[in-house]
Amino acid sequence: MEEFFRIEKDFLGEKKIEKDAYYGIQTLRAKENFHITKTNISLFPNFIKSLAKVKKACALANHELGDLTDIQTDAIIQACNEIIDGKFYDQFIVDPIQGGAGTSTNMNTNEVIANRALEILGYERSSYDIIHPNNHINMSQSTNDVYPTAIKLTLFDLIYKLKDSLRFLRDTFNEKSVEFKDVLKMGRTQLQDAVPMTLGQEFKTFATMIDEDIYRLREAQALLKEVNLGATAIGTGINTKKEYRRKAIKYLREVTGVDYVSAGDLIEATQDTGIFVHISGILKRVAIKISKICNDLRLLSSGPRAGLNEINLPPLQPGSSIMPGKVNPVIPEVVNQVAFDVIGADATISIASEGGQLQLNVFEPLIAYKLFNSINMMRRAFHTLATKCVKGITANEEVCMNNILNSVTLVTCLNPILGYEKSSALAKEALATNKRVYDIILEQKLFTKEELDELLHPRNMVNNYDEKEGNDEDNCD
């Protein structure tokens, strides 16, 4: 069996490592210590790519400063590029939630890159006198600047994907708003009849709510461009050359194509997780608003015989193991649950950020895990909501109109013509006789049927407004 293992040493002792493994002893120790989520950091491939991009930028800076040879640099860069291209993810085996402020993740990355670089040069793995995980791959670095920088790179990319899913959902609601622009229905406040509106206006509102949050995400995304790379342990830049930070940031911009900048105060930037709290707060805002929309969709489709039944959601699966014919609003329900999870994650991130002490927040692994997980779930949930629910919604126009005709609040719309006293009398009679206001008006010959139907036309029942006015944040990046 010995031929299947190699021996690696650290200051705690020796360990057997599988001969084919690219990770090393520190990764294995972390794997043995942390059985928390029962998953690996490979659950977040964008994060692994980000770590490789940071390591690539650092290697290029160290090479320019003369601290890595051409041969070492070429092999390290090739190894980083392969990881960026999606290779060796199965070698990233540490649990996302870990003690040590992310050191296990950083060392997992260092060891995989080192051993792959050694393989590229024709050496056996663990030949660390040639390329060492700490001395070469982690040169001029600390977990405390590499890890948060990689988190920010990952969030920057993930927010792009989240914005794409939100745009798709927004556009889907916009399409429905056009489809339903002439469907008159009863608007409601406090779940009571208010005044008429169109179903198109209701769906347009959903689109506008989403559009506002796309803009908020874009604003937050810009704040992620400030990183603390070069800060090393606590922000003093210990063990780096004078020009290293500037060169590392320069290469980070080249590697990523994003104009990242160095934080003005590296000691502050190393301990402050405020940007993550800010991002989490925006995610919570998005989740709350989309969840509210899902509540409305469930309510508007309730029934169908004993509820509002103003819209139909696509029937996707039987809704009960005991009640035949029941179909549940399963897609809005699952999106609600995603929103609840995101709201809970925000509370966790807030506590974890507050829990930082002195020059470092050791809880960044939990913060990263919750942020990445929230964005990934939201992205999938919003796409599901658009494709499996919103796109297939139909309107029950007759139900919508009957709700208006049956509602006493119809007199509110006629108040400017009939006057307050007459409108009040109509409402009182309707309530006393259980008749429709519409029918009482015709009985009293206040209008002909043609005149009344014209007054009740959508173009006369709701205010016309220029939809191009208002939010100039529409269609933002």
N, C-alpha and C positions, 0 to 999 in steps of 0.2 A: 504493500500500500504506500510505502514511502515515496515511490517514484511518482505518485500523483500529487505530491505536495512539495512546497518549498518553505524554507524557514526564514522568517523576518524577525528583526529585533527592534525594540524601542527601550526606553529607560525603565519600563515596567517589567521587561522580560522578553521571552520568545513566544512565537505562535506559528502554527502550521497554516499556510495559505495554499489553497488549491493552485496547482501549477499553472492552470490556464486562466486564472483570474487576473484581471488588470488592477484591481484594487489591492491594497496592502494591509498591514497590521493595524493601523489606526482605524481604517474602515471596518475591519472585522471586529475590533473591540466595540465599536459603536453599534454594529449590528447585533452583537451579543447583549449589549446593555439596554437597548431601547426597543421594547416590544409594545409600542403604544398604539399606533393606528393600524398595525399589521399591514402597512403598505410601505413603499419605498419612495424616495424623492423622484424616481423615474415616473411617478404619477403626474409630475409636472414637467413635461419635456421642454417647455419654454424656459423654465428655470435652469435646466441643465445647459441649454444652449447659451443662456445669459452668462452662466459661470464660465463656460469655455471662451466666450467673447472677452470677458474681463481678463482671463488668464492670457489670452492671445495679445491683448493690448499691453499688458504688463511685460510680457516676454519681449515684445518689439521695443518697448521703452528701455528695458534692461540691456538689450542688444545694442541699441544706439549709444548707450552710456558705456559700452565696452565690458559689461559684466557677464554676458553670455556669448559664447563663440558662435560663429556662423553655423557650424554643424549642429550644435545644441539647439540653436534658435529655429533652424529649418525643421528639425524633427519635432520640436514642441509645437510649432505653428501648424505642421501637418496633422498632428494629433488633435489639436484644437479644432481645426477645420473639419476633421472627420466627425467629431462630436457635434459640431454645429450642423453638420449635414445629416445627423440623426443616427449615427453609429454608437455602439457600446452603451446604450442606455441601460441594458441589463446589468451593467457593472456598477450602477449607482444604486446601492442597496441599503443605505442608511434610512432610518425612519425619519419622516419630515419633522416630527416633533421630538426634540432631543435637548438634553442639557448641553451647556457649553457654548451657548450663543451662536451656534451654527458652525462650530469648529469641525464637527464630524462631517458635515456636508462639504466644507472647504477641503478637508483632508481627503475625502473620497475623490473629489475632483483632482487634487494634486497627484494622488497615487495613480489614478487611471491615466492621466496625461503623461506622467513620468514613465510608466511601464509601457504604454503604447509608443512613446518616443524612443525608448530603448529598443523595442521590437523593430521599429523603423530603421534604426541604426545597426541592427543585426546583433544586438546584445540580448542576453537572457533577462527576463523580468527580475526585478530586485537588484539589478546591477547599479546600485544607487551611487557608487563612486563616479559614475559617468554622468547620469542625470538623476538628481535627488528630488523627491517630492517637496521637501522644505527648502533646501538650499537653492534650487533652481526654479522649480515651478512656482513656489511661493515667495520667490526673491522680491524684496522691497514691499512685501505685503503682510497683512494680518487678516485673519477672519473678519476682524471688526471694520475693515474698509471694503474688502472683497464681497462679503456676504450682503450687506445692505445695498451696495452698488448693484449687485446681480438681482436683488429683489426689485429695485427700481427699474432696471432694464426689462424685467419680466412684466411688471405692472404696465409699463409703457406699451408693450406689445399686446398684452391681454386687453387693455382698455380699447385699443383699436378694434379688436374683435368684438368686444361688447358693444361698442358704438355701431358696428355693422349690423349686429342683430337688432339693436334698437331702431336703427333706420329702417330696416326691413319691416319691423312691427309697426312703426309709424306710418310707413307708406301703405301698408295693408289696411290700417284704419282709415287713411285718407281715401283709398279706393272705395271703401264701404261708405264713407261720408258722401261721396258723389252718387253712389248707387241709391242711397236712401235720402237724397236731398228733398224729395217731394213727399216723403212719408210723414204726415202730421201725427203727433202723439202728445200725450200729456207730460209736461215737466213736473217734477215733484221736489218739494222741500220738506224736511222732517218726515219723509215717507207719506206726506199728504199731497193731494192734488194742488198744483200751483197754477201755472199758465201753460198754454201750448208751446211747443217747439217742434222742430223736425228731428227725426232720428238721425238724419245726416249731420245736424248740428251737434248732437250728442256724441257721435263717432268722431267728428272733427275735433271736439274737445279732447278726446282721448289722444289723438295724434299730436295735438299741441302740447299736452302735458308731457308726452314722451320727448318731443323736440326740445323742450326746455332743459331736460336732463342730459341730452346729448351735448348741449353746449356746456353744461356744468362739468361734464366729464372731460371735455376738451380743455377747459381751464385748468382742471386738476392735473391733467396729463402734462401740461407745460411745467408744472412745479416739480415733476419727477426728474427733470433734466439736470438738477443740481445734485451732485454726488460727492462723496467724501473719499474717493480713491486717492491714495497717497497719504492718507491720515495714519495708517498702520494702527498701532494698538489703541491709543486713546485720542489721537488727533494731533500729536506733536510731530508726526512724520519720522519717528525714530527708525534708524536702519535704512534710510533712503538717502540718495544723493540729492543735491540741491535742485537739479533740473528734472528729477524723476517725475514729480507730480505733474508738471506741465506736459511732459512728453507722454505720460500714461494717458492723460485726458485727451491729448491730441490723437493718439492711436485709438482710443476708445471711440472717438467720433468717426474715425476712418472705418473701424471694424463694424460699427453699428449703422452708420449713415444718419445718426441723430446728433444734433448739436449739444451734447452734454457739456456741462461746465463744472468747474470745481467750486465747492462751497466756500463762502468767504471766511468762515470760522470753522476749521476742521474739528476742533474739540467739541464745539456745539453740535456740529453735524453728526459726530460719531455717537453721541448719547441721545440726541433728540429724535424721537419717532413721530413727531407731529404730522409729517406728511402722510404717514400711514393712517393715522387717526382721521385726517381730512378725507383721504380716499375712501375709507370705510364709511364715513358719514355720508358721502355722496352715494355710495352703493346702497346704504340704508334708505336714503331719500328715493332713489330709483325704485327699490323694492317696495317701499310703502305705496308709492303712486301706482305702480303696475298692479299691486295687490288690490288696491281700491278699485281699479278698472275691472279686475276679475270679479270682485264683489258685485259690481254693477251688472256685469254680464250674467252672473248667476241669478241675480234678482230679476233682471229683465226677461230672462228665459224661464222663470219659475212657473211651476204648474205641471203640465200645461193647462189642465182644466181648472185648477183651484189656485192659480197664481197670476202673475202679471201677463205672462205669455205674449209679450210684445215682439220678441225675437225668438228664432229657433237656432240653437247651437247644433253643429253636426253631431248626429248620433254615432258614437264610436264603439260602445260596448254595452251589454246589458248591465243595469245598475243595481240589481238586487238578487240575492240568492233565494229570496222568499216572495218578492212581489213581482209577478209577471208584468212585462210591458214597461217597467220603470227604466228610464235612461237618465243617468246622472251627468252633471257638467264636469266631467273628470279632468279636462285640461285646465280650466280656471282653478279647480281645486288643487291640482298639483303645483301650479304656479304660485298660488297662495302659500303653500307649504315651503316652497323655495324662499319666498319672501320672509316668512317667519324665521327660517334658518339664517338668512342674511342679517336680519335684525338682531338675532341672538349673537351672531359672529361679531357684530359691531360692539356689543357690550363686552365680549371677550377681548377684543382688540383694545378697547378703551382701558380695561383693567390691566392688560398686559403692558400697555404703553405707560400707564401711571406707575406700574411696578418697577420700572427701571431705577437703578441706583447709581449715583455718582457718574463715572465717565462712560458707562456702557449700559445698554438695556439687553439683558441676557435672554429676554423672552421674544426676541425677533423671530425665532423659528415658528412659534405659535402664531405670531402676527402674520407672517408670510403664508403659512398654511391656511389660515382663515381667509385671507384676502384672495389667494389663488383659487381656493375652493368656491368662494362666493361668486367670483366673476365667472368661473367655468360653469357653475350651475345656472346662473342667471342667463348667460349666453345661450345655453341649450334650452332653457325654459322659455325664453322669449321667442326663439325660433319655432319651438313647438306650439306656442300660443298662436303665432301668426299662421302657421301652415295647417295645423290640425283643428283650429277653432275659428279664428276671425275670418279667414278666407271663405269659409263655408257658411257663415251666418246669413240667415234670411229673415225678412221682416214679415210679421203678421199685420198687414196694413189694415185689415178690417177691424181687428182687435184694437189697434192703436186709435183708429177713428172713433170707434164705439166708446172708448174710454173718455174721449173728449166730449162726445155728444151726451154721455151719461153724467158727466161731471158738472156740478153746480158752478164750478169756477169758470165755466164758459161765459158767464155773465160779465166776468172781468174784461174779456175781450170786447164785449159790446157796450161796456160802460161809457166810452167816449161818445157813442152815438145815441144811446137810450137815456143816459144820465144815471146818476147814482141811485136816486129814489126808485126809478122803474126797475133798474137792475136788481136792487135789493128785494123788491117785491117778487120778481121772477124767481130769485133764489129761494125765497121763503116758500113760495108755492110749490116749487120743485121738491123741496125737502118734505113738505107736508103731504103731498100727493104721491110721492115716489115716481113722478113723471120726469121725463127728460126735459131740460130747459129748451132744447131744440124743438120738441113737440109743442110745448106751451107757447113758444113764440109764434109758431105757425097757427095754433088754435086762436090766438089773440090777433092774428093777422097784422103783427107788427112788421113783418117782412113777408114777401113771397118766398116760396121755396128756392127759386132761382137767385133771389137777392141774398138770402141767408147762406146758400151754398157758396156764393161768390165771396161773401164776408169770411167764410170759413176756409177759403182756399189758402194753402200754405203761404203764398206770396203776401197775403193780407194778414195772416195770423201771427207772423213772426217778423221782427225787424230785419230789414235788408241791411247788410253791411258789406263793405269792401273787404273780401277775405285777404287781399294783398296788404291791407293795412295791419298795423299791430306789430307782431313779433318779427323783427328783422333777423332773428337768430335761426329762422327756418333754413333747413338744408345746410347746416353748419358742418364743418369737418369734425 
